[in-house]
Amino acid sequence: MSEYENVYIGSKPIQHYLTAGIWALGKSDIPIKLLGRGGNIKTTVDVAEILKRQMVDPKVSIDIGSEDFNERKVSTISIVLDGKRKKKEE
């Protein structure tokens, strides 16, 4: 089993990644790792900020870097969110 629940951020609408993140929050107690690169870094940060609001006392770790892709350098970001999901208010 992985130490993180990975959510890869791409070019789909943001709702798809929010759904995946919320599902991962409810699925288990392991941290969520959001991974994005290039033009999807902004979406990755947006998803992380929205998911943080759904958590109780979230712990956030951010790793920024670059990787070679088709003979070019591409910026990457990895955001780890660790914490419990807030209970629904009824």
C-alpha positions as a printed Julia matrix, in Angstrom:
90×3 Matrix{Float64}:
   0.0    0.0     0.0
   1.21   3.5    -0.84
   2.18   6.01    1.82
   0.07   8.64   -0.02
  -3.19   8.72   -1.95
  -1.97  10.34   -5.2
  -4.2   12.7    -7.21
  -2.64  13.71  -10.53
  -3.84  17.11  -11.72
  -4.31  17.56  -15.48
  -6.46  19.59  -17.83
  -9.93  18.33  -16.8
 -12.33  20.68  -14.98
 -11.37  21.37  -11.36
 -14.5   19.56  -10.06
 -13.05  16.21  -11.15
  -9.96  16.69   -8.98
 -11.98  18.02   -6.04
 -14.19  14.93   -6.2
 -11.11  12.68   -6.27
  -9.59  14.56   -3.32
 -12.75  14.47   -1.2
 -13.17  10.78   -1.99
  -9.57  10.15   -0.91
 -10.16  12.09    2.34
 -13.11   9.89    3.23
 -11.5    6.66    2.05
  -8.64   6.32    4.51
  -6.39   8.09    7.01
  -3.37   8.31    4.71
  -2.31  11.76    3.42
  -3.34  13.05   -0.01
  -0.6   14.0    -2.47
  -1.6   16.4    -5.27
   0.77  16.32   -8.23
   0.82  18.85  -11.06
   3.26  20.16  -13.62
   3.56  22.97  -16.14
   0.37  24.91  -16.74
  -1.54  22.75  -14.25
   0.35  24.07  -11.21
  -2.27  26.79  -10.66
  -5.07  24.2   -10.69
  -3.09  22.04   -8.25
  -2.79  24.94   -5.8
  -6.5   25.8    -6.21
  -7.51  22.2    -5.46
  -5.24  22.12   -2.4
  -6.71  25.36   -1.01
 -10.29  24.13   -1.46
  -9.53  20.73    0.09
  -7.83  22.42    3.07
 -11.17  24.03    3.9
 -12.7   20.55    4.09
 -10.16  19.39    6.69
  -9.71  19.76   10.43
  -6.25  21.16   11.28
  -4.57  20.23    7.97
  -0.81  19.84    7.77
   0.58  20.95    4.41
   3.9   20.1     2.79
   4.91  21.59   -0.58
   7.69  20.43   -2.88
   8.54  22.48   -5.97
  10.94  21.29   -8.63
  11.47  20.58  -12.31
  11.9   17.54  -14.51
  13.06  16.84  -18.03
  10.21  16.32  -20.48
  10.76  16.11  -24.25
  14.21  17.72  -23.92
  12.78  20.64  -21.93
  12.55  21.5   -18.26
   9.02  21.44  -16.87
   8.1   22.9   -13.48
   6.45  20.52  -11.02
   4.64  20.83   -7.71
   3.72  18.25   -5.12
   1.38  19.21   -2.27
   0.78  16.78    0.58
  -2.33  17.34    2.73
  -2.53  15.43    5.99
  -5.52  15.67    8.3
  -9.06  14.51    8.94
 -12.1   15.53    6.93
 -14.58  17.81    8.69
 -17.81  16.19    9.77
 -20.95  17.35    8.0
 -23.04  19.78   10.0
 -26.64  18.68   10.18
